[in-house]
């Protein structure tokens, strides 16, 4: 199954790996170090999986495997995920049995001994049928067990969802003569025709993210598609040097940013239809009825969870902490300082409504 490092749906659309990393820094460090030390690979490799000492797939191997796949993604190393390996490997096979489309295959074993867990990776040259590189790292067994417990809680969900922190930059630029100057985006403001909007963000945990603008005429403008994003990496919407240009005079837009373990899922079409109904029925008209619009957002997000999950739309007026200040640099030479909003919740939803004049 082919997946480049850039595919943000990697762990969802490309493999059923049974969850996402739970934020254990010790496991993340070990995985990153082992991936960084891979040498002798000048083309795409296939990740074939992780098994225990007897060749079986266990909750522990699945948990650690998530960190290894995440580290491969972060390394920007092109790779594929094998879709034809069994859950149990022969005891004498380092990467299991399978037919792969790449020259290189990478897999490993996780063994536990006393208070330690030992992670062994094997890089195999499939053309030569030889192991060309091995790596061994130990980690405290308690870290693996904690990750397994966190994953079990997250999969069960119920009323408990692990916390998520988001550092969020709203970047609004206005052309003044030959220069573009930043303007603070705030609730109820009037932006100028031709102003450009971009969103930048980082996550403390891997999560689904969706950001879009919804107009008083029922128009949807995408900033960030509903996709899986990895913790710690900088992300941009619509792209690193891309912008949404605000050109529709006398319209009111609400920009929504959402992040959580799940978002709209299969309810997306019905969600947008329901928003359109609010406009058609006159329940939402410019700045009137925005609370009703927010209620629909919360209603549809809650459908993705089995329990009564508390979700709140954060607007100006709520207490929003400052995150880090960053220097943003664009390909056209524009440089500006921006202080991120720091938002924290099981499911983060931020909204700002403004008009175009």
C-alpha positions as a Markdown table, in Angstrom:
| # | Residue | x | y | z |
|---|---|---|---|---|
| 1 | Unk | 0.0 | 0.0 | 0.0 |
| 2 | Unk | 1.7 | 3.2 | -1.2 |
| 3 | Unk | 1.9 | 6.2 | 1.1 |
| 4 | Unk | 4.3 | 9.1 | 0.8 |
| 5 | Unk | 5.5 | 10.9 | 3.9 |
| 6 | Unk | 3.3 | 13.8 | 3.0 |
| 7 | Unk | 0.1 | 12.0 | 3.2 |
| 8 | Unk | -1.7 | 13.3 | 6.3 |
| 9 | Unk | -4.3 | 10.5 | 6.2 |
| 10 | Unk | -1.5 | 8.0 | 6.6 |
| 11 | Unk | -2.6 | 6.2 | 9.7 |
| 12 | Unk | -6.2 | 6.3 | 8.9 |
| 13 | Unk | -6.5 | 5.7 | 5.1 |
| 14 | Unk | -3.4 | 3.7 | 4.5 |
| 15 | Unk | -3.4 | 1.2 | 7.3 |
| 16 | Unk | -5.5 | 0.0 | 10.1 |
| 17 | Unk | -2.9 | 0.3 | 12.9 |
| 18 | Unk | -5.4 | 0.6 | 15.6 |
| 19 | Unk | -4.9 | 4.1 | 17.0 |
| 20 | Unk | -2.4 | 6.9 | 17.2 |
| 21 | Unk | 0.6 | 7.7 | 19.5 |
| 22 | Unk | -0.5 | 8.9 | 22.9 |
| 23 | Unk | 2.3 | 11.5 | 23.6 |
| 24 | Unk | 4.9 | 9.4 | 25.4 |
| 25 | Unk | 8.1 | 11.4 | 24.9 |
| 26 | Unk | 10.4 | 8.5 | 25.8 |
| 27 | Unk | 8.9 | 6.3 | 23.1 |
| 28 | Unk | 8.9 | 9.2 | 20.6 |
| 29 | Unk | 12.6 | 9.8 | 21.3 |
| 30 | Unk | 13.6 | 6.1 | 20.8 |
| 31 | Unk | 11.6 | 5.9 | 17.6 |
| 32 | Unk | 13.0 | 9.1 | 16.2 |
| 33 | Unk | 16.6 | 8.0 | 17.0 |
| 34 | Unk | 16.2 | 4.6 | 15.4 |
| 35 | Unk | 14.7 | 6.1 | 12.2 |
| 36 | Unk | 17.4 | 8.8 | 12.0 |
| 37 | Unk | 20.1 | 6.1 | 12.1 |
| 38 | Unk | 18.8 | 4.3 | 9.1 |
| 39 | Unk | 21.5 | 4.3 | 6.4 |
| 40 | Unk | 22.0 | 2.8 | 3.0 |
| 41 | Unk | 18.5 | 3.6 | 1.8 |
| 42 | Unk | 18.5 | 5.6 | -1.4 |
| 43 | Unk | 14.9 | 4.9 | -2.4 |
| 44 | Unk | 11.5 | 4.1 | -1.0 |
| 45 | Unk | 11.2 | 1.4 | 1.7 |
| 46 | Unk | 8.3 | -0.7 | 3.0 |
| 47 | Unk | 7.4 | -0.7 | 6.7 |
| 48 | Unk | 6.3 | -4.3 | 7.3 |
| 49 | Unk | 5.4 | -4.0 | 11.0 |
| 50 | Unk | 6.5 | -4.8 | 14.5 |
| 51 | Unk | 5.9 | -8.2 | 16.4 |
| 52 | Unk | 6.9 | -9.6 | 19.7 |
| 53 | Unk | 9.7 | -12.1 | 20.3 |
| 54 | Unk | 7.4 | -15.0 | 19.3 |
| 55 | Unk | 6.3 | -13.3 | 16.2 |
| 56 | Unk | 2.8 | -12.2 | 17.4 |
| 57 | Unk | 1.1 | -8.8 | 17.1 |
| 58 | Unk | 0.2 | -7.6 | 20.6 |
| 59 | Unk | -1.2 | -4.4 | 22.2 |
| 60 | Unk | 2.4 | -3.5 | 23.1 |
| 61 | Unk | 3.8 | -3.9 | 19.5 |
| 62 | Unk | 0.9 | -2.0 | 18.1 |
| 63 | Unk | 1.4 | 0.9 | 20.5 |
| 64 | Unk | 5.2 | 1.1 | 19.8 |
| 65 | Unk | 4.6 | 0.7 | 16.0 |
| 66 | Unk | 2.6 | 3.9 | 16.0 |
| 67 | Unk | 5.7 | 5.8 | 17.2 |
| 68 | Unk | 7.9 | 4.3 | 14.6 |
| 69 | Unk | 5.5 | 5.1 | 11.7 |
| 70 | Unk | 5.1 | 8.6 | 13.1 |
| 71 | Unk | 8.9 | 9.0 | 13.2 |
| 72 | Unk | 9.2 | 7.8 | 9.6 |
| 73 | Unk | 6.6 | 10.4 | 8.5 |
| 74 | Unk | 8.5 | 13.2 | 10.4 |
| 75 | Unk | 11.8 | 12.1 | 8.8 |
| 76 | Unk | 10.3 | 12.8 | 5.4 |
| 77 | Unk | 11.7 | 9.5 | 4.2 |
| 78 | Unk | 9.5 | 8.0 | 1.4 |
| 79 | Unk | 7.9 | 4.8 | 2.5 |
| 80 | Unk | 5.0 | 2.4 | 2.0 |
| 81 | Unk | 3.0 | 0.5 | 4.5 |
| 82 | Unk | 2.8 | -3.3 | 3.8 |
| 83 | Unk | -0.8 | -4.5 | 3.5 |
| 84 | Unk | 0.0 | -8.2 | 3.0 |
| 85 | Unk | 1.8 | -9.3 | 6.2 |
| 86 | Unk | 0.1 | -11.6 | 8.7 |
| 87 | Unk | -0.5 | -10.7 | 12.3 |
| 88 | Unk | 1.8 | -13.6 | 13.3 |
| 89 | Unk | 5.3 | -14.1 | 11.8 |
| 90 | Unk | 7.4 | -17.3 | 11.8 |
| 91 | Unk | 9.7 | -17.2 | 14.9 |
| 92 | Unk | 12.9 | -17.3 | 12.7 |
| 93 | Unk | 11.7 | -14.4 | 10.3 |
| 94 | Unk | 12.9 | -10.9 | 11.1 |
| 95 | Unk | 10.3 | -9.1 | 8.9 |
| 96 | Unk | 7.7 | -11.8 | 8.3 |
| 97 | Unk | 6.7 | -13.2 | 4.9 |
| 98 | Unk | 5.4 | -11.1 | 2.1 |
| 99 | Unk | 5.9 | -9.7 | -1.4 |
| 100 | Unk | 6.8 | -6.0 | -1.5 |
| 101 | Unk | 7.1 | -3.4 | -4.3 |
| 102 | Unk | 10.3 | -1.8 | -2.9 |
| 103 | Unk | 13.9 | -2.9 | -2.6 |
| 104 | Unk | 14.1 | -2.1 | 1.1 |
| 105 | Unk | 11.9 | -3.5 | 3.9 |
| 106 | Unk | 12.0 | -2.4 | 7.5 |
| 107 | Unk | 10.4 | -4.3 | 10.4 |
| 108 | Unk | 11.2 | -5.2 | 13.9 |
| 109 | Unk | 10.6 | -7.1 | 17.1 |
| 110 | Unk | 9.7 | -5.9 | 20.6 |
| 111 | Unk | 10.8 | -8.1 | 23.5 |
| 112 | Unk | 10.2 | -7.5 | 27.2 |
| 113 | Unk | 12.6 | -8.6 | 30.0 |
| 114 | Unk | 12.0 | -7.5 | 33.6 |
| 115 | Unk | 11.5 | -3.8 | 33.8 |
| 116 | Unk | 12.8 | -3.1 | 30.2 |
| 117 | Unk | 11.5 | -3.5 | 26.7 |
| 118 | Unk | 13.9 | -4.0 | 23.8 |
| 119 | Unk | 13.1 | -2.7 | 20.4 |
| 120 | Unk | 15.0 | -4.3 | 17.5 |
| 121 | Unk | 14.7 | -3.0 | 13.9 |
| 122 | Unk | 15.9 | -4.8 | 10.8 |
| 123 | Unk | 16.6 | -3.2 | 7.4 |
| 124 | Unk | 16.5 | -5.8 | 4.7 |
| 125 | Unk | 17.7 | -5.6 | 1.1 |
| 126 | Unk | 15.0 | -7.6 | -0.7 |
| 127 | Unk | 17.0 | -7.9 | -3.9 |
| 128 | Unk | 20.0 | -9.5 | -2.1 |
| 129 | Unk | 17.9 | -11.2 | 0.6 |
| 130 | Unk | 20.2 | -9.8 | 3.3 |
| 131 | Unk | 19.9 | -7.9 | 6.5 |
| 132 | Unk | 22.0 | -4.8 | 5.9 |
| 133 | Unk | 21.4 | -2.9 | 9.1 |
| 134 | Unk | 20.1 | -3.6 | 12.6 |
| 135 | Unk | 19.3 | -1.4 | 15.5 |
| 136 | Unk | 18.6 | -2.0 | 19.2 |
| 137 | Unk | 17.2 | 0.3 | 21.8 |
| 138 | Unk | 15.8 | -0.3 | 25.3 |
| 139 | Unk | 13.1 | 1.6 | 27.0 |
| 140 | Unk | 11.4 | 1.2 | 30.3 |
| 141 | Unk | 8.6 | -1.3 | 30.1 |
| 142 | Unk | 6.4 | 1.0 | 32.2 |
| 143 | Unk | 6.4 | 3.5 | 29.3 |
| 144 | Unk | 5.1 | 0.9 | 26.9 |
| 145 | Unk | 2.5 | -0.2 | 29.4 |
| 146 | Unk | 1.3 | 3.3 | 30.0 |
| 147 | Unk | 0.9 | 3.9 | 26.2 |
| 148 | Unk | -1.1 | 0.7 | 25.9 |
| 149 | Unk | -3.4 | 1.9 | 28.8 |
| 150 | Unk | -3.8 | 5.3 | 27.1 |
| 151 | Unk | -4.7 | 3.7 | 23.8 |
| 152 | Unk | -7.3 | 1.5 | 25.5 |
| 153 | Unk | -8.9 | 4.6 | 27.2 |
| 154 | Unk | -8.9 | 6.6 | 23.9 |
| 155 | Unk | -10.4 | 3.7 | 22.0 |
| 156 | Unk | -13.1 | 3.2 | 24.6 |
| 157 | Unk | -13.6 | 7.0 | 24.9 |
| 158 | Unk | -16.9 | 7.2 | 26.7 |
| 159 | Unk | -16.7 | 10.5 | 28.6 |
| 160 | Unk | -12.9 | 10.6 | 28.7 |
| 161 | Unk | -10.9 | 12.1 | 25.9 |
| 162 | Unk | -7.2 | 12.9 | 26.3 |
| 163 | Unk | -6.4 | 16.6 | 26.3 |
| 164 | Unk | -5.2 | 18.5 | 23.2 |
| 165 | Unk | -3.3 | 21.8 | 23.1 |
| 166 | Unk | -3.3 | 23.9 | 19.9 |
| 167 | Unk | -1.1 | 26.9 | 19.1 |
| 168 | Unk | -3.1 | 28.8 | 16.5 |
| 169 | Unk | -2.1 | 31.8 | 14.4 |
| 170 | Unk | -4.7 | 33.8 | 12.5 |
| 171 | Unk | -2.8 | 35.7 | 9.8 |
| 172 | Unk | -4.7 | 38.5 | 8.1 |
| 173 | Unk | -2.7 | 40.6 | 5.6 |
| 174 | Unk | -3.7 | 43.9 | 4.0 |
| 175 | Unk | -2.0 | 45.6 | 1.1 |
| 176 | Unk | -0.9 | 49.1 | 1.9 |
| 177 | Unk | 0.9 | 50.5 | -1.1 |
| 178 | Unk | 3.6 | 48.1 | -2.1 |
| 179 | Unk | 3.6 | 46.3 | 1.2 |
| 180 | Unk | 1.4 | 43.8 | 3.0 |
| 181 | Unk | 0.8 | 44.6 | 6.6 |
| 182 | Unk | -0.7 | 42.4 | 9.3 |
| 183 | Unk | -4.2 | 43.2 | 10.7 |
| 184 | Unk | -5.5 | 41.6 | 13.9 |
| 185 | Unk | -8.6 | 39.4 | 13.1 |
| 186 | Unk | -11.3 | 39.9 | 15.8 |
| 187 | Unk | -15.0 | 39.1 | 16.3 |
| 188 | Unk | -17.4 | 41.5 | 14.5 |
| 189 | Unk | -14.7 | 43.5 | 12.7 |
| 190 | Unk | -14.9 | 44.7 | 9.1 |
| 191 | Unk | -12.1 | 43.5 | 6.9 |
| 192 | Unk | -11.3 | 45.2 | 3.5 |
| 193 | Unk | -12.0 | 43.7 | 0.1 |
| 194 | Unk | -8.8 | 42.0 | -1.0 |
| 195 | Unk | -7.5 | 41.2 | 2.5 |
| 196 | Unk | -5.9 | 37.7 | 2.6 |
| 197 | Unk | -6.3 | 35.1 | 5.4 |
| 198 | Unk | -4.2 | 32.2 | 6.4 |
| 199 | Unk | -4.1 | 29.9 | 9.4 |
| 200 | Unk | -1.0 | 28.3 | 11.0 |
| 201 | Unk | -1.0 | 25.8 | 13.9 |
| 202 | Unk | 0.8 | 23.2 | 15.9 |
| 203 | Unk | -0.7 | 20.4 | 17.9 |
| 204 | Unk | 0.4 | 18.8 | 21.2 |
| 205 | Unk | -1.1 | 15.4 | 20.1 |
| 206 | Unk | -1.9 | 13.8 | 16.8 |
| 207 | Unk | -5.4 | 14.8 | 15.8 |
| 208 | Unk | -7.9 | 15.4 | 13.0 |
| 209 | Unk | -8.1 | 19.0 | 12.0 |
| 210 | Unk | -10.6 | 21.0 | 9.9 |
| 211 | Unk | -10.8 | 24.7 | 9.2 |
| 212 | Unk | -13.1 | 26.5 | 6.8 |
| 213 | Unk | -15.0 | 29.8 | 6.3 |
| 214 | Unk | -18.8 | 29.8 | 6.1 |
| 215 | Unk | -20.5 | 32.9 | 4.7 |
| 216 | Unk | -23.9 | 34.5 | 5.3 |
| 217 | Unk | -24.8 | 33.3 | 1.8 |
| 218 | Unk | -24.1 | 29.6 | 2.6 |
| 219 | Unk | -20.7 | 29.6 | 0.8 |
| 220 | Unk | -17.9 | 27.3 | 2.2 |
| 221 | Unk | -14.3 | 28.2 | 1.7 |
| 222 | Unk | -11.8 | 25.5 | 2.8 |
| 223 | Unk | -8.7 | 26.5 | 4.8 |
| 224 | Unk | -7.7 | 23.0 | 6.0 |
| 225 | Unk | -9.4 | 19.8 | 4.8 |
| 226 | Unk | -10.6 | 17.3 | 7.5 |
| 227 | Unk | -7.4 | 15.3 | 7.8 |
| 228 | Unk | -5.1 | 13.7 | 10.3 |
| 229 | Unk | -2.2 | 15.8 | 11.5 |
| 230 | Unk | 0.9 | 15.0 | 13.6 |
| 231 | Unk | 1.9 | 16.6 | 16.8 |
| 232 | Unk | 4.8 | 19.1 | 17.0 |
| 233 | Unk | 4.9 | 19.9 | 13.2 |
| 234 | Unk | 4.0 | 23.3 | 11.8 |
| 235 | Unk | 0.9 | 23.3 | 9.5 |
| 236 | Unk | -0.6 | 25.9 | 7.3 |
| 237 | Unk | -4.0 | 26.6 | 5.6 |
| 238 | Unk | -4.6 | 26.7 | 2.7 |
| 239 | Unk | -0.7 | 26.2 | 2.3 |
| 240 | Unk | 2.6 | 27.6 | 3.6 |
| 241 | Unk | 2.5 | 30.5 | 1.1 |
| 242 | Unk | -1.2 | 30.3 | 0.1 |
| 243 | Unk | -4.1 | 32.5 | 1.1 |
| 244 | Unk | -7.8 | 32.8 | 1.0 |
| 245 | Unk | -8.6 | 36.2 | -0.6 |
| 246 | Unk | -11.7 | 37.9 | 0.9 |
| 247 | Unk | -13.4 | 39.5 | -2.1 |
| 248 | Unk | -17.2 | 39.2 | -1.5 |
| 249 | Unk | -18.4 | 42.6 | -0.4 |
| 250 | Unk | -21.0 | 43.0 | 2.3 |
| 251 | Unk | -20.8 | 39.4 | 3.3 |
| 252 | Unk | -20.4 | 38.0 | 6.8 |
| 253 | Unk | -18.0 | 35.1 | 7.2 |
| 254 | Unk | -17.4 | 32.8 | 10.2 |
| 255 | Unk | -14.0 | 31.1 | 10.2 |
| 256 | Unk | -14.0 | 27.8 | 12.1 |
| 257 | Unk | -11.0 | 25.9 | 13.3 |
| 258 | Unk | -11.6 | 22.4 | 14.8 |
| 259 | Unk | -9.2 | 19.8 | 16.2 |
| 260 | Unk | -9.8 | 16.6 | 18.0 |
| 261 | Unk | -9.5 | 12.8 | 17.9 |
| 262 | Unk | -12.5 | 12.7 | 15.7 |
| 263 | Unk | -14.4 | 15.4 | 13.9 |
| 264 | Unk | -17.3 | 15.1 | 11.4 |
| 265 | Unk | -16.4 | 11.7 | 9.9 |
| 266 | Unk | -19.4 | 10.4 | 7.8 |
| 267 | Unk | -21.6 | 13.3 | 9.0 |
| 268 | Unk | -19.9 | 16.0 | 6.9 |
| 269 | Unk | -22.4 | 16.2 | 4.1 |
| 270 | Unk | -25.4 | 16.4 | 6.5 |
| 271 | Unk | -23.5 | 19.0 | 8.6 |
| 272 | Unk | -23.1 | 21.4 | 5.7 |
| 273 | Unk | -26.7 | 20.8 | 4.6 |
| 274 | Unk | -27.9 | 21.7 | 8.0 |
| 275 | Unk | -25.8 | 25.0 | 8.0 |
| 276 | Unk | -27.4 | 25.8 | 4.6 |
| 277 | Unk | -30.9 | 25.2 | 6.1 |
| 278 | Unk | -30.2 | 27.8 | 8.8 |
| 279 | Unk | -29.5 | 30.4 | 6.2 |
| 280 | Unk | -32.4 | 29.4 | 4.0 |
| 281 | Unk | -34.8 | 29.5 | 6.9 |
| 282 | Unk | -33.5 | 32.9 | 8.0 |
| 283 | Unk | -32.3 | 31.6 | 11.4 |
| 284 | Unk | -28.8 | 32.9 | 10.5 |
| 285 | Unk | -28.6 | 36.3 | 8.8 |
| 286 | Unk | -25.2 | 38.1 | 8.9 |
| 287 | Unk | -24.3 | 38.5 | 12.6 |
| 288 | Unk | -27.7 | 37.3 | 13.7 |
| 289 | Unk | -28.1 | 33.7 | 14.8 |
| 290 | Unk | -24.4 | 32.8 | 15.1 |
| 291 | Unk | -25.1 | 31.1 | 18.4 |
| 292 | Unk | -27.5 | 28.8 | 16.6 |
| 293 | Unk | -24.8 | 28.1 | 14.0 |
| 294 | Unk | -22.4 | 27.2 | 16.7 |
| 295 | Unk | -24.9 | 24.9 | 18.2 |
| 296 | Unk | -25.1 | 22.9 | 15.0 |
| 297 | Unk | -21.3 | 22.7 | 14.9 |
| 298 | Unk | -21.3 | 21.2 | 18.4 |
| 299 | Unk | -24.2 | 18.9 | 17.7 |
| 300 | Unk | -22.5 | 17.3 | 14.7 |
| 301 | Unk | -19.1 | 17.0 | 16.4 |
| 302 | Unk | -20.7 | 15.3 | 19.4 |
| 303 | Unk | -22.2 | 12.6 | 17.0 |
| 304 | Unk | -18.6 | 11.2 | 16.5 |
| 305 | Unk | -18.4 | 10.2 | 20.2 |
| 306 | Unk | -20.2 | 7.5 | 22.1 |
| 307 | Unk | -20.5 | 9.5 | 25.3 |
| 308 | Unk | -21.6 | 13.0 | 26.3 |
| 309 | Unk | -18.5 | 14.9 | 25.3 |
| 310 | Unk | -18.3 | 18.5 | 26.4 |
| 311 | Unk | -17.5 | 20.6 | 23.3 |
| 312 | Unk | -17.5 | 24.4 | 23.3 |
| 313 | Unk | -17.1 | 26.9 | 20.5 |
| 314 | Unk | -14.5 | 29.5 | 21.7 |
| 315 | Unk | -15.1 | 33.1 | 20.5 |
| 316 | Unk | -13.6 | 36.4 | 21.4 |
| 317 | Unk | -14.6 | 37.3 | 24.9 |
| 318 | Unk | -13.5 | 33.9 | 26.3 |
| 319 | Unk | -10.2 | 33.7 | 28.1 |
| 320 | Unk | -7.6 | 32.7 | 25.5 |
| 321 | Unk | -4.0 | 32.3 | 26.6 |
| 322 | Unk | -1.0 | 33.5 | 24.6 |
| 323 | Unk | 1.2 | 30.9 | 23.0 |
| 324 | Unk | 4.7 | 31.4 | 21.6 |
| 325 | Unk | 5.7 | 34.4 | 19.5 |
| 326 | Unk | 7.0 | 33.4 | 16.1 |
| 327 | Unk | 8.6 | 35.1 | 13.1 |
| 328 | Unk | 6.6 | 34.2 | 10.0 |
| 329 | Unk | 8.5 | 34.4 | 6.7 |
| 330 | Unk | 6.9 | 34.1 | 3.3 |
| 331 | Unk | 8.3 | 33.4 | -0.1 |
| 332 | Unk | 7.6 | 36.9 | -1.3 |
| 333 | Unk | 9.9 | 38.3 | 1.4 |
| 334 | Unk | 7.0 | 39.3 | 3.8 |
| 335 | Unk | 8.1 | 38.9 | 7.5 |
| 336 | Unk | 6.0 | 39.4 | 10.5 |
| 337 | Unk | 5.7 | 38.6 | 14.2 |
| 338 | Unk | 2.7 | 36.7 | 15.4 |
| 339 | Unk | 1.7 | 35.5 | 18.9 |
| 340 | Unk | -0.3 | 32.3 | 18.8 |
| 341 | Unk | -3.5 | 31.7 | 20.6 |
| 342 | Unk | -3.1 | 28.7 | 22.9 |
| 343 | Unk | -6.3 | 26.6 | 23.1 |
| 344 | Unk | -6.7 | 23.5 | 25.2 |
| 345 | Unk | -9.7 | 21.1 | 25.3 |
| 346 | Unk | -10.5 | 17.5 | 24.4 |
| 347 | Unk | -12.0 | 18.9 | 21.2 |
| 348 | Unk | -10.8 | 22.4 | 20.2 |
| 349 | Unk | -13.3 | 24.6 | 18.3 |
| 350 | Unk | -12.4 | 28.3 | 17.6 |
| 351 | Unk | -14.6 | 30.7 | 15.7 |
| 352 | Unk | -14.4 | 34.3 | 14.5 |
| 353 | Unk | -17.1 | 36.1 | 12.6 |
| 354 | Unk | -16.4 | 39.2 | 10.5 |
| 355 | Unk | -17.7 | 41.2 | 7.5 |
| 356 | Unk | -16.1 | 42.3 | 4.3 |
| 357 | Unk | -16.4 | 46.0 | 3.4 |
